[in-house]
Amino acid sequence: MDIFMEKIVKRRKSAVDSIIIAGTIVIGLVLIMIVGSVSFLQTFMPVLLVAIGYLGYMLIRNRNVEYEYIVTNGDLDIDMIIAQRKRKRVFSGSCKDFEIVAKMTSGEYNQSYEGIKKRLSAVTSMESNEVYFISTVKDGEKMLVFFEPHPKMIESFKKYIPRKVFE
């Protein structure tokens, strides 16, 4: 019998997101004032106002990011969904290739994982108590993946790699 599970988590907005949103609004207002004050641009003012508004809207909306975890027979796929309309696969791997799957609070996360440079953070927030990490080799280099799986996903991984899963 095939195992198929999926879960979607929405990333919380960070301070960087807030700065980008505020900067977009300020730059949009400045551009509108420039368009209003330059005489030869006033003939195109309605079109420019709509264009500035639309670009600002799209930049702000693109800060809404969700991650979808899909587990199929021990394979994990993570997709990033931007503004609920654009989807991009950011990770794909088999649990048999995982070195470890452990909860961040389990005590398994130690100095040996701190030095890994390639990381994927597909979580609502790293402060969440439900964050797990995966250590694996992807494209010839070690990689850490942080995610918030459903408990049934962890049970599925335990069926395939029982000695490598820690809660």
C-alpha positions in Angstrom: 0.0 0.0 0.0 1.3 3.4 -0.9 1.9 6.0 1.8 1.0 9.6 0.8 0.8 12.6 3.2 1.1 16.3 2.8 1.2 19.3 5.0 1.3 23.1 4.3 2.9 25.5 6.7 2.9 29.3 6.4 6.1 31.2 7.1 5.7 34.0 9.6 6.8 37.4 8.5 10.2 38.4 9.8 11.7 41.8 10.4 13.3 41.7 7.0 9.8 41.2 5.5 8.5 44.1 7.4 11.4 46.3 6.2 10.8 45.3 2.6 7.1 46.0 2.8 7.6 49.4 4.5 10.4 50.3 1.9 8.1 49.3 -1.0 5.3 51.6 0.3 7.7 54.5 0.9 9.4 54.1 -2.5 5.9 53.9 -4.2 4.8 57.1 -2.5 8.0 58.9 -3.5 7.6 57.7 -7.1 4.0 59.0 -7.1 5.2 62.4 -5.9 7.9 62.5 -8.6 5.4 61.6 -11.3 3.0 64.4 -10.0 5.7 67.0 -9.9 7.4 66.4 -13.4 5.3 68.2 -16.0 5.9 66.0 -19.0 5.0 62.8 -17.0 1.6 64.2 -16.0 0.1 63.1 -19.3 0.9 59.5 -18.5 0.0 59.9 -14.8 -3.0 57.5 -14.7 -0.9 54.7 -16.4 2.1 55.3 -14.2 0.0 55.4 -11.0 -1.5 52.0 -11.9 1.9 50.6 -12.8 3.5 51.8 -9.5 0.5 50.5 -7.5 0.6 47.1 -9.2 4.3 46.7 -8.8 4.1 47.6 -5.1 1.2 45.2 -4.6 3.1 42.4 -6.3 6.3 43.0 -4.2 4.3 43.0 -1.0 2.2 40.0 -1.9 5.4 38.0 -2.8 6.4 38.2 0.8 3.6 35.6 1.6 5.4 32.2 1.5 4.1 28.8 2.4 5.9 25.4 2.3 4.2 22.2 1.4 5.7 18.9 2.6 4.8 15.8 0.6 5.8 12.3 1.9 5.3 9.5 -0.6 6.6 6.0 0.4 9.6 7.4 2.3 10.4 10.2 -0.2 10.2 13.8 1.0 9.5 16.7 -1.4 9.3 20.3 -0.1 7.7 22.9 -2.3 7.8 26.7 -1.7 4.5 28.4 -2.6 4.9 32.2 -3.2 1.7 34.3 -2.9 -0.5 31.2 -3.3 0.2 31.1 -7.0 3.8 30.3 -7.8 5.2 26.9 -6.8 8.9 25.8 -6.8 10.4 22.5 -5.6 13.2 23.4 -3.1 14.0 19.9 -1.8 13.5 16.3 -2.9 15.1 13.3 -1.3 14.6 9.7 -0.1 14.6 9.0 3.6 17.1 6.2 2.9 19.7 8.9 2.1 19.1 10.8 5.3 21.8 10.7 7.9 19.4 11.7 10.7 15.9 13.0 11.2 15.5 14.6 14.6 13.5 17.1 16.5 15.6 20.2 17.3 14.7 19.8 21.0 15.8 16.1 21.1 19.4 16.9 21.9 20.7 15.4 18.7 21.4 18.8 17.1 25.1 19.4 18.1 28.3 21.2 17.0 28.8 18.8 14.1 25.7 20.2 12.4 26.5 23.8 13.1 29.3 23.8 10.5 27.1 22.7 7.6 26.7 25.7 5.3 24.0 24.5 2.9 20.7 24.9 4.7 17.0 25.0 3.9 14.7 26.5 6.4 11.1 25.5 5.4 9.4 26.3 8.7 6.9 28.8 10.1 9.6 30.0 12.5 12.8 28.5 13.9 11.5 29.3 17.4 8.7 26.7 17.0 8.8 23.7 19.2 7.8 21.4 16.3 10.9 22.0 14.1 12.8 18.9 13.0 16.0 18.7 11.0 17.3 16.4 8.4 21.0 15.9 7.6 21.7 14.5 4.2 24.0 14.8 1.2 22.6 16.6 -1.8 24.6 17.2 -5.0 27.8 16.0 -3.3 27.7 18.3 -0.3 26.1 18.0 3.2 22.9 19.8 3.7 20.5 20.6 6.6 16.8 20.8 6.1 14.6 22.3 8.8 10.9 21.5 8.6 7.7 21.0 10.7 6.3 17.6 9.7 3.0 16.0 10.8 3.6 13.2 13.4 2.4 10.7 10.8 5.2 11.7 8.5 7.8 11.0 11.3 6.1 7.6 11.8 6.4 6.9 8.1 10.2 7.7 8.2 10.5 5.4 11.2 9.3 2.5 9.1 12.1 3.0 6.6 14.9 4.2 8.8 14.1 3.3 12.4 17.6 3.9 13.8 18.0 7.4 12.3 14.8 9.0 13.6 14.8 10.8 17.0 11.9 12.6 18.7 
